[in-house]
Amino acid sequence: MWAVIAIAVWGGVQLALGTTVYAWATEIRVAEWVLRAGALYAGWKWAGERFVQVAYLVGFAVSVAAVMAHFLVPGLPEGTMWPFAYHNQFAAFEHLLIPVGLWMAFARGRVGWGLMSAWMIASVVLANSRAGAVIALAEVPLVALLCGRLRRGLAVAAAAMLFTGVVGWERLVEKFGYENPYGARWELLLSTVDMGKERPWMGWGLGTWAAVYPAYARFDDGLYDNQAHNDWAQWGAEGGVPLLGMMVWFAAMVARPALRTVWGLGLLTVLVHCLLEYHFQQRAAFGYFYFAMAGAVLSGYGKSVPGLAAKDGD
């Protein structure tokens, strides 16, 4: 929790010293990090088995609604997976929760939870998120290995393939075939690294990437670039080496309990996905939910969340 609090304090230091180039944006980010610390504390203090299971069921319901909207609601913008306006953030929300159902299926023998997870994976494939789909699919063997249930993992993988065949996978395969699909992201990354080099210690100020980026842009396609499409690089540019170190500190602190509970694996996959996306830069509600789940994982590590944090026979 100290890592998250430290990030909010660091934003306050930028404001106090006048090093941020856009004070209002930094103030907003500081408020968000304070609330994220509160969500982390609330998850650690009060979240238990019921919270985790209800969160998972909400994620499943959202995946069903998103697929139905995709096929039944005309005129939805490309890349929208209702209620998410951006398909990659829908993917992150789903693969944050998928390990919960996989754990219940593999370690507790709940077949229905495995089928729900298979459907959620199929919805991520339909969302046309390349990295999100790869991560969601990879979670099946990872959770199966951690639980020692490889046969059950194969069964869920087969169900996911079946559901994917129903909802469709053609758009995603076509997208994988694009020439140099991450070329624009690579250019954004190089520009963001240049920004970080200019102010390696204090950064430009939390929330200021969009204001600073045009001076470092390597291309102009006529579109507005709102984020770096790489949270890790953006943290480094906005907060310098200290902020980047704080996020590494948080990731290191949550990694062991996430792997120990198994169902917390989604916390780590989201951070991996952040190498290509900006899950923590927009739509603050996702960040609050993420840190509440992190608190639940930490609670399971310290107190053993009933029904979730132990394997069969524990």
C-alpha positions as CSV (number, residue, x, y, z in Angstrom):
1,M,0.0,0.0,0.0
2,W,2.9,2.3,0.7
3,A,3.9,2.1,-3.0
4,V,0.5,3.4,-4.1
5,I,0.5,6.2,-1.4
6,A,4.0,7.2,-2.5
7,I,2.8,7.7,-6.0
8,A,0.1,10.2,-4.8
9,V,2.7,11.9,-2.7
10,W,5.1,12.2,-5.6
11,G,2.4,13.9,-7.6
12,G,2.0,16.3,-4.7
13,V,5.7,17.0,-4.7
14,Q,5.6,17.8,-8.4
15,L,2.8,20.3,-7.7
16,A,4.6,21.8,-4.7
17,L,7.8,22.3,-6.6
18,G,6.1,23.6,-9.7
19,T,7.8,21.0,-11.9
20,T,4.6,19.8,-13.6
21,V,3.8,21.5,-16.9
22,Y,0.0,21.1,-16.4
23,A,-1.0,21.5,-12.8
24,W,-4.7,20.7,-13.3
25,A,-4.0,17.4,-15.0
26,T,-1.6,16.5,-12.2
27,E,-4.1,17.4,-9.5
28,I,-6.6,15.0,-11.1
29,R,-4.1,12.2,-11.2
30,V,-3.1,12.8,-7.6
31,A,-6.8,12.5,-6.6
32,E,-7.1,9.2,-8.6
33,W,-4.0,7.7,-6.8
34,V,-5.4,8.7,-3.4
35,L,-8.7,6.9,-4.3
36,R,-6.7,3.9,-5.6
37,A,-4.9,3.7,-2.3
38,G,-8.4,3.8,-0.6
39,A,-9.6,1.0,-2.9
40,L,-6.6,-1.1,-2.1
41,Y,-7.1,-0.6,1.6
42,A,-10.9,-1.4,1.3
43,G,-10.1,-4.6,-0.6
44,W,-7.5,-5.7,1.9
45,K,-9.7,-4.9,4.9
46,W,-13.1,-6.1,3.8
47,A,-13.0,-8.0,0.5
48,G,-13.3,-11.8,0.8
49,E,-14.7,-14.8,-1.1
50,R,-18.1,-13.2,-1.8
51,F,-16.5,-10.0,-3.2
52,V,-14.2,-12.0,-5.5
53,Q,-16.9,-14.3,-6.7
54,V,-19.5,-11.6,-7.3
55,A,-16.9,-9.6,-9.2
56,Y,-16.2,-12.6,-11.4
57,L,-19.9,-13.1,-12.1
58,V,-20.3,-9.4,-13.0
59,G,-17.4,-9.9,-15.4
60,F,-19.2,-12.9,-17.0
61,A,-22.4,-10.9,-17.2
62,V,-20.6,-8.1,-18.9
63,S,-19.0,-10.5,-21.4
64,V,-22.5,-11.9,-22.3
65,A,-23.9,-8.4,-22.7
66,A,-21.0,-7.3,-24.8
67,V,-21.4,-10.2,-27.2
68,M,-25.1,-9.7,-27.5
69,A,-24.7,-6.0,-28.1
70,H,-22.0,-6.7,-30.8
71,F,-24.5,-8.8,-32.8
72,L,-27.8,-7.2,-32.0
73,V,-27.2,-3.4,-31.6
74,P,-26.7,-1.7,-35.0
75,G,-24.3,1.2,-35.4
76,L,-21.9,0.4,-32.6
77,P,-18.5,2.1,-33.3
78,E,-15.7,-0.2,-34.4
79,G,-13.7,-1.3,-31.3
80,T,-16.6,-0.9,-28.9
81,M,-17.4,-3.8,-26.6
82,W,-20.4,-2.5,-24.6
83,P,-20.3,-1.0,-22.0
84,F,-16.6,-0.3,-22.8
85,A,-15.8,2.2,-25.4
86,Y,-12.4,0.7,-26.0
87,H,-12.0,-3.0,-26.8
88,N,-8.6,-3.3,-25.2
89,Q,-9.9,-2.1,-21.8
90,F,-12.8,-4.6,-22.1
91,A,-10.1,-7.3,-22.7
92,A,-8.2,-6.1,-19.6
93,F,-11.3,-6.2,-17.4
94,E,-12.1,-9.7,-18.5
95,H,-8.6,-11.2,-18.2
96,L,-8.3,-9.6,-14.8
97,L,-11.2,-11.9,-13.7
98,I,-10.8,-15.0,-15.8
99,P,-8.3,-16.7,-13.4
100,V,-10.9,-16.6,-10.7
101,G,-13.2,-18.9,-12.7
102,L,-10.4,-21.0,-13.9
103,W,-9.2,-21.5,-10.3
104,M,-12.7,-22.5,-9.2
105,A,-12.9,-25.0,-12.1
106,F,-9.4,-26.5,-11.6
107,A,-9.0,-26.5,-7.8
108,R,-12.6,-26.8,-6.8
109,G,-14.0,-28.9,-9.6
110,R,-16.7,-26.3,-10.5
111,V,-17.4,-27.2,-14.1
112,G,-19.8,-24.3,-14.7
113,W,-17.1,-21.8,-13.7
114,G,-14.8,-23.3,-16.3
115,L,-17.4,-22.9,-19.0
116,M,-18.0,-19.3,-18.0
117,S,-14.3,-18.6,-18.2
118,A,-14.2,-20.2,-21.7
119,W,-17.0,-17.9,-22.8
120,M,-15.2,-14.9,-21.4
121,I,-12.1,-15.9,-23.3
122,A,-14.2,-16.1,-26.5
123,S,-15.6,-12.6,-25.9
124,V,-12.1,-11.2,-25.7
125,V,-11.3,-12.9,-29.0
126,L,-14.4,-11.3,-30.5
127,A,-13.3,-7.9,-29.0
128,N,-10.4,-8.0,-31.6
129,S,-7.7,-7.3,-29.0
130,R,-4.6,-9.0,-30.1
131,A,-2.6,-8.8,-26.9
132,G,-5.8,-9.3,-24.8
133,A,-6.7,-12.4,-26.6
134,V,-3.2,-13.9,-26.3
135,I,-3.2,-13.2,-22.6
136,A,-6.7,-14.5,-21.9
137,L,-5.8,-17.8,-23.8
138,A,-2.4,-18.1,-22.0
139,E,-4.2,-17.8,-18.6
140,V,-5.7,-21.3,-19.1
141,P,-2.4,-23.3,-19.1
142,L,-0.9,-21.0,-16.5
143,V,-3.7,-21.5,-14.0
144,A,-3.8,-25.2,-14.9
145,L,-0.1,-25.6,-14.2
146,L,-0.3,-23.7,-10.9
147,C,-3.2,-25.9,-9.8
148,G,-1.7,-29.1,-11.2
149,R,-4.9,-29.7,-13.3
150,L,-3.7,-30.0,-16.9
151,R,-6.5,-32.2,-18.0
152,R,-9.1,-29.8,-16.8
153,G,-7.1,-27.1,-18.5
154,L,-7.4,-28.9,-21.8
155,A,-11.2,-29.2,-21.3
156,V,-11.6,-25.5,-20.7
157,A,-9.3,-24.7,-23.7
158,A,-11.5,-26.9,-25.9
159,A,-14.6,-25.1,-24.6
160,A,-13.0,-21.8,-25.3
161,M,-12.2,-22.9,-28.9
162,L,-15.8,-24.0,-29.3
163,F,-17.3,-20.7,-28.1
164,T,-14.8,-18.8,-30.2
165,G,-16.0,-20.6,-33.2
166,V,-19.5,-19.6,-32.4
167,V,-18.8,-15.8,-31.9
168,G,-16.2,-15.6,-34.6
169,W,-12.4,-15.2,-34.7
170,E,-11.9,-14.0,-38.3
171,R,-11.5,-10.3,-37.5
172,L,-8.7,-11.1,-34.9
173,V,-6.8,-13.3,-37.3
174,E,-7.1,-10.6,-40.0
175,K,-5.7,-8.1,-37.6
176,F,-2.7,-10.3,-36.8
177,G,-2.0,-10.3,-40.5
178,Y,-1.4,-6.5,-40.6
179,E,2.0,-5.5,-41.7
180,N,4.0,-4.0,-38.8
181,P,0.8,-4.0,-36.6
182,Y,2.6,-2.2,-33.7
183,G,4.5,0.3,-35.7
184,A,2.6,3.3,-34.4
185,R,2.9,2.1,-30.8
186,W,6.7,1.7,-31.3
187,E,6.9,5.3,-32.5
188,L,4.9,6.5,-29.5
189,L,7.2,4.5,-27.2
190,L,10.3,6.1,-28.7
191,S,8.8,9.5,-28.3
192,T,7.9,8.7,-24.7
193,V,11.4,7.5,-23.9
194,D,12.7,10.8,-25.3
195,M,10.4,12.6,-23.0
196,G,11.6,10.6,-20.0
197,K,15.3,11.3,-20.9
198,E,14.6,15.0,-20.9
199,R,13.4,14.9,-17.2
200,P,14.6,11.6,-15.8
201,W,14.1,12.5,-12.1
202,M,11.1,14.7,-11.7
203,G,9.2,13.9,-14.9
204,W,6.8,16.2,-16.6
205,G,4.0,15.8,-14.1
206,L,1.4,13.1,-13.6
207,G,-1.3,13.3,-16.3
208,T,0.7,15.6,-18.6
209,W,1.7,13.1,-21.4
210,A,-0.8,14.4,-24.0
211,A,0.3,18.0,-23.4
212,V,4.0,17.3,-23.8
213,Y,4.0,14.6,-26.5
214,P,3.5,16.9,-29.6
215,A,7.0,18.4,-29.0
216,Y,8.5,14.9,-29.2
217,A,6.2,13.3,-31.9
218,R,8.0,11.3,-34.6
219,F,5.0,11.2,-37.0
220,D,1.7,13.0,-37.6
221,D,-1.2,11.0,-38.9
222,G,-3.7,13.7,-38.2
223,L,-5.1,12.0,-35.2
224,Y,-5.0,13.1,-31.5
225,D,-2.7,10.9,-29.5
226,N,-4.1,10.9,-26.0
227,Q,-1.9,8.4,-24.3
228,A,1.4,6.6,-24.9
229,H,-0.2,3.1,-25.3
230,N,2.4,1.9,-22.8
231,D,1.6,2.6,-19.2
232,W,5.1,1.8,-18.0
233,A,6.8,4.2,-20.4
234,Q,4.2,6.9,-19.6
235,W,4.7,6.5,-15.9
236,G,8.4,7.0,-16.5
237,A,7.9,10.1,-18.6
238,E,5.3,11.7,-16.3
239,G,6.9,10.8,-13.0
240,G,10.5,10.1,-13.8
241,V,12.6,7.2,-12.5
242,P,11.1,7.5,-9.0
243,L,7.5,6.9,-10.2
244,L,8.6,4.0,-12.4
245,G,10.4,2.5,-9.4
246,M,7.3,2.9,-7.2
247,M,5.3,0.9,-9.8
248,V,8.0,-1.8,-10.0
249,W,7.8,-1.9,-6.2
250,F,4.0,-2.4,-6.2
251,A,4.3,-5.1,-8.9
252,A,7.0,-6.9,-6.9
253,M,4.9,-6.8,-3.7
254,V,1.8,-8.1,-5.3
255,A,3.4,-10.8,-7.5
256,R,4.0,-13.4,-4.8
257,P,0.5,-13.3,-3.2
258,A,-1.1,-13.2,-6.7
259,L,0.7,-16.4,-7.7
260,R,0.1,-18.0,-4.3
261,T,-3.7,-17.5,-4.5
262,V,-3.6,-18.4,-8.2
263,W,-6.9,-16.6,-8.8
264,G,-4.9,-13.3,-8.5
265,L,-2.9,-14.0,-11.6
266,G,-5.0,-11.5,-13.5
267,L,-3.4,-8.7,-11.6
268,L,-0.1,-9.6,-13.2
269,T,-1.5,-10.1,-16.7
270,V,-3.0,-6.6,-16.6
271,L,0.4,-5.2,-15.8
272,V,1.9,-7.1,-18.7
273,H,-0.8,-5.8,-21.0
274,C,0.1,-2.3,-19.9
275,L,3.3,-2.7,-22.0
276,L,1.1,-2.2,-25.0
277,E,-1.9,-0.3,-23.6
278,Y,-3.0,2.5,-21.2
279,H,-5.4,0.8,-18.8
280,F,-4.6,3.1,-15.9
281,Q,-4.7,6.4,-17.8
282,Q,-8.4,6.7,-18.6
283,R,-11.7,5.5,-17.1
284,A,-10.7,5.8,-13.5
285,A,-13.2,3.2,-12.4
286,F,-11.1,0.4,-13.8
287,G,-8.1,1.5,-11.7
288,Y,-10.3,1.6,-8.5
289,F,-11.6,-1.9,-9.3
290,Y,-8.1,-3.2,-10.0
291,F,-6.7,-2.0,-6.7
292,A,-9.7,-3.4,-4.8
293,M,-8.9,-6.8,-6.3
294,A,-5.2,-6.3,-5.4
295,G,-6.3,-5.7,-1.8
296,A,-8.4,-8.9,-1.9
297,V,-5.3,-10.8,-3.1
298,L,-3.2,-9.3,-0.4
299,S,-5.9,-10.2,2.2
300,G,-5.8,-13.8,0.9
301,Y,-2.0,-13.9,1.2
302,G,-2.1,-12.7,4.8
303,K,-5.3,-14.3,6.1
304,S,-6.2,-16.9,3.6
305,V,-9.5,-15.8,2.0
306,P,-12.0,-18.6,2.7
307,G,-12.7,-20.9,-0.2
308,L,-10.4,-19.2,-2.6
309,A,-6.8,-18.9,-1.2
310,A,-6.3,-22.6,-0.5
311,K,-5.9,-25.6,-2.9
312,D,-7.7,-28.9,-2.6
313,G,-7.1,-30.5,0.7
314,D,-5.7,-27.3,2.4
